[in-house]
Amino acid sequence: MLKTRPLKAGSPWRCAAISALFGVLLSGVAAAAPQSTIDDDRLEASYNSGKDLVRDAALDTYLKSIVDKILIANPGAVTTPVRIHALSAALPYAFMLSNGAVYVSTGLIARVRTESELAGVIASEIAPVVRRDGDKSTETARSRAMRHLLPNLLLITATAGLAAPAITSGDRKATKTVDEQLRLESDKVALQWITAAGYEPTEVPKGLQHVLDMLTAEDRFGTTELASKDGLSARISSVTEALPPGATEQTTNAPKNDGLTRFSRYYSLRIAEDDMNSSGSPVTFHAEMDRAEGQFGTDGLTSYLRANFARRNFPDVSQLPEVIKEYEACITHKDAPIVAYRELGFLYRRQGDMDSARRNFKEYLRRSPDAADAPIINGYLQGP
C-alpha cells in the first residue's frame, strides 16, 4: 500500500505542487483577459473581409467624422489610431478591439436619434479600452484568488490532486462590483470627451432608453450588452450616474438634424424589409415601421413596405380588400415604387375587378415601359 507523507518545506515535490497550482490558477484567470494585439489584428481582418461588413464609403466617412471630432477635442486621450466601420445586423451593438478597430451595427445606427447619442455610445466603447479596464478587472480577480489560495498551501499533499480554487458567490459579487466601478469611471471619461467635442451628454442615457423601448416594442432582444434588457438597463444606469454635475441644465450646439438621419432611416427600413423577407412576426415588423414612420415620416417606400407585408401575410381571400387598401394608400405618394402598380393590378385581377386591374397594369407600363416583365403584363392587357 502506498503511503503518503506531508510535503516538507523546500522539498522539490512541494515546490512542484505549488508551481503547478499557480499555473492552473493563472491560466484560468488569463482566459478572461483581453485578446492580444496580434489576435485583434486577425479579428479585424476577419471582420473587414466578412460578408457583414458594410461597404459604404459615405457611411465610413460619417462615422470617422464623429471619431475625429471626439479625438480632436481631446488631444492625447487616445494614442492608438482609431478606425471605425459598420457591420450589418438587426440588433444594436458596438465594440472596440485593443488595436483601435471600432465597430457599430446598423441596428444601432437605425435606432439612435441624434449624433450625440451615437457619439456617446462610440466614446463609451473607446474609453474602457484606452483605460485598460479589462486588464484592471483581471488583475483584481487574480489578486483576490491569490489571497484565498495562499493560506491553504500548507494543506497540499502529494496525493491531494491539483485544481483551481472554486469561484465563490463572494468572488463573483466582488468582481461584478469592480467591473461596475470601472464601467462608471470609463463612462465619466467618455461623457467628458463628447462634451468637449460639442455633443450633449444628457442625450446618451435618453438614447439608450429609446433603444431599450424600441427593442421591447419589437419583442426583439439579443445577448450582447446593447441588445439585452439587463445589459441596456445597466448601461442606462451607469451613463446616467456618470453625467457631469449640472449636465441636465446645460445646453450645447450639438446638431439635431445631422447626417445621421439619412443613414438611420435607410437602415431602419432595411431591417423592416429583412423582417418581411424572412417571415418576421407582425409585431416585430409593425413596431419597426411605427418607429421609422414616427421618426422620419410616412412616404411611398414605407407605405409600400406595409402593403407588401400585408400582401404576403393575409390569411385568405376575405382579407383581400384590406390589402388593396394598403396599396391604394401607397400609390397616393409621388415617390411610390413603380412595382406597386403592378402588384395592385394582380390583386384587382384576383378579386375579379378587371377594369381596375387593367388601369394599374397600364400605369405600371407607362412608368416602366422597358420592364423585363412588360411582355407578360401586355399579355394580361390583351386577354379577356
N, C-alpha and C positions, 0 to 999 in steps of 0.2 A: 504494500500500500504506500502510495506516495505521500510523504509528509511535507507540510509547508511550514515555513518559518517567516516571522515578520521581517521585513526588509530593514537592514541596518542603515543608519545614516551614512551616506557616502558610498554605499555599495553600488556596483555597476548596475545590478538589476533594479535597484530603487531609482537610480538616475534615468535608466531607460524607460521605466514605467512612467515617471513624471514627464519625461520628454514626449513620450507617446501621447499621454493625456493632454499635454499642452497642444500638441499637433492636432488632435481631434477637435479640441475646443476652438482653436484659432481657425481651423478650416471651416468649422461650422459658422463662425462669425463672419469669415471672409465671404461666404456665399451671399451675404446680404449687401456686400459692398458694391459701389457703382462699378460699371464696366470700365476697363482700361481704355485709354485713348485709342489704342490700336483697334480694340473691339468696336468702339464707337465709329471709327473711320470706316470700318467694314459695314457697320449697320447703316451709316449714312449712305454709303454707296449702294447698298441694297434698296433702301427707300427711294433713292434718286433714279434707280433703274427699274423700279417696280411699276406695276400697272396702276397703282393707286395714286402715283404722283400726278398732280395737276400741272399739266404743261401749258401754262398760260402766262406769257411774258408780262402782260398788263397786271395780272394779279400779283406776280412775283415783285414787280416794281412797286406796287401799292404797299404790300407787306413790308418790303425793305424800307420804304419811306417812314413807316411807323417806327421800326427799329432804329433807323438813323436819327430820327427826331429824339428818341429817348437817349441814345448814346451821345449825341452832340450836346445835349443839355446836361449831361453828367459825365464829363471827360474823366477818364481814369477809372470809371466804375467797372468796366469790363475790358480785360486785356486780350481775351481770345476773340478773334474775328468771328462775327455772328452772321450766319446765313439762315434765311427763313424761306420755307416753301409750304405749300398746302397739300394735304392728302385727301383724297376723295372718301368720304364716309358720312353716313346719315347722322351719326351720333357726334356730339361735340367732344373734342379733346384737344389738348395742347401739351407739348413736352419739349425739353431741350436735352440734347446729348452733351456729354462732358467736353466734346471737341468744338462746341459752338454751333452745332446744327440745331435749328429750331423748326418744329413742325406744328401746324394747326390744321384742324379738319375743316372741310367745307361745311360740316354740320354746325361747327362753332360760328363760322363766318355767316351762315344763314340766320343764326338766332340772336347774335348781338345786334344792338340797335344803333350804337354810336361808336365812333372811333375811340373815344375814351374808354369804353367798355372793353374793346378789343385790345387796346394798348395796355390796359391794366392786367388782362389775362396773360398777354405775352411777357410783360415785365415780371409778373409773379412766377413765371416759369424760368426766367433767366436768373433771377436773384438767388434762389436756393443753390443753383449750380455754381454761381460766382462765389457764394459764401461757403461752398463745400458742406452743405448741411448733411448730405449723405455720409460723408466721412466722419463728421462730428457725432452723428447718431450711432454709427458703427463703433466708434471709439468708446462712447458711453456704454453701449451694450457689452463691449469686450471688458471694460473696467469692472462693470457690475458682476459679470460672470466670474471674473478672476477673484473678486472679493468673496464670492460664495464658494469658490473652489479651494483656495489656499488653506483655510483652517482644517480641511478634511484630508489633506495629502497624506498625513501620517497613518491614515486608516487603510491605505492601499497595501495589498499583499500580492505576492506573485501569482496567485490563482484567483484574484478577485475579478479579473476581466477589466477592460477599459471601455469607457463610454462617456460621451459628452454629458455634462450636468443637465438635468431636466430644467426646462424653462417654466418657472412658476407663474402664477397669476400676478404675483407682485412684480416679477420681471417685465411681464407684458404691460402692466399698468405704468411702470416707470418708463419703459421705452416709449409708450404712447404719449406720456406727458412730455418727454424730451422732444419727440417729433412735433408735437403741437406747439411747443415753445419755439422751436427752430422755425416752424412754418410761420408763426406770428411775426418773429423778428424779420424774416425774409419778406413777408408781406408789407411790413412797415417800410423796408428799404424800397420795394417795388413802387409803393404809392408815392414815396418821396421822389423817385425818379420821374414818374409820369407827371407829377405836379410841376416839377422843374421844367418839363417839356411842354407845359401849357395845357395839359389834359385835366379833366375834372375827376378827382379821385372818388368822390361820392357816387359817381355813376357805376363804379366797378361792382360793389355789392348789389346795387339795383339790377345791373345787367345779369349777374349770376342768378339772382332771384327770378328774373324773367326767364332765363334758360330753364330753371327748375320748374317754373309754372308751365312752360310750354311742353316740356317732356311729360309732365303729369297729365296735361290735357291730351297729348298724343298717345298716352299709355305706352311710351317708348323709352326704355331705360337700358343701360349697359353696365359694365363692371368698372370702367375707368372713372377717375375722380370726378370729371366734369360731366359724366353721363349717368351717375348713380344718385339716388336720393340722399344717402348718407354722405357721400363724397361732396356733393354740391352744398348740402346743409353745413358741413364742416368748413368748406371754403367761404361761404357767406359769413359765417360767424367770425372766422379768422380775419377776413378782409375788413369787416365792419369794425372789429376791435382795433385793427391796425390804422384806421383813419387818423390823420393828424388832428390835433386839437383845433376846434373851430372849423373843421372841414365842411360841416353841414351848412355853415353860413356863407362860406366863401364862394365866389363865382370866378370863372376863368373865361378865356376866349376860346375854349375848346369848340371845334366845329360840330354842328348838329347834322346838317345835311352835307355830308362829305362823300369822298369817293367810295366809301363802304356801301352806300345804298345800291349801287349798280351790282356789285358782287353778291351782296346779301340777298337781293331779290332773285338774282339768277339761280343761286344755289338753293334757295327756298323752293322755287318751282321745280328744280331738278329733283329734289328729294321727293316732292309730291308726285312727280311723273314716274320716278322709280317705284314708289309705292304702288301706283296704278298698274305699272307693267309687271310687278311681281305679286299681284293679287293681294295687295295690302288691305288691312281692315278698313271699313268705312270710318271708324272712329279716328284712326291714325291719319288717314288721308284728309278728311274734312277738318280735323283740328289743325293740320299743317296749312291747309288752304285758308282757313279762317284767320290764322296768324298772318299769312302772307298778304291777304287782301286787306286786313286791318292795318298793316304796317305800310303797304305800298299802293293800295287801291285796287279796284277791280278793272280789268281790261279784257280785250279779246282773248288773250292767252289764258288768263286764269279762268274765264268763263268756259273756254274750250276744254280745259283740263277737267273741270267739274262735269261738263256734258259728256266727255269721253268716258269718265269714270262711271257715270250713270248708265251709259250705253253698254259698257262691259259687265255691269253688275246687276241690271234689272232682272228680276227672277222670272217673269213671264210676260206675255203679250199685253196683259192688262195694265202693265206699267209703262207701255209704250208712249202714251200721251205725255207723261211726265218727262220722259227722256227727250221727246221732241220739243217740249217747252224749254228745256235746258239749252238745246241747240239754237232755238229761235232767239233766246236771250243772248247767246254768244254772237250771232251774226248782226246784232244791233250795234256792235262795236266796229269801228272802222278798221281796227287792226286785227279783226278776227282771222284766224288761219283759213286759207282758201279751202282746205280739205273739209272744213266744217260744212260747206255747201254740199259736197259730195255725200258725206255721211248723212246729212239731213235728207237728201234725196232718197237714199236707200231706206231710211226709216219711214218716210212717207210711202214709199213703194210697198214696204212690208205692211203698212197699215191699210193699204188699198187706195190711198189718195194719189192717183196717178198725175193729176194736174199739178199738185204741189211738188210731187217728185220731179216732174219734167222741169218745172220752174227752177228748182235748185240745181238740177243737173246742168241746165243751160248756163246758170250763173257761174257754176264751177268751171265750165269750159270757156266762158267768156274771160274769166280771170286767169285761167291757166290753159290756153289753147294747145300748148306743146306738152301737156302732161303725158306721162308714159301710158296711162290708162285711158287716154282720150278716145281711142277707137272703141273700147268697151263701153264707155259712157254714151258715145254716139249710137252704139247698137241698142242701148236701152231707150234712147230717144226715138229711134226709128221703129221700135217694136210696138206692140199693142199696149 
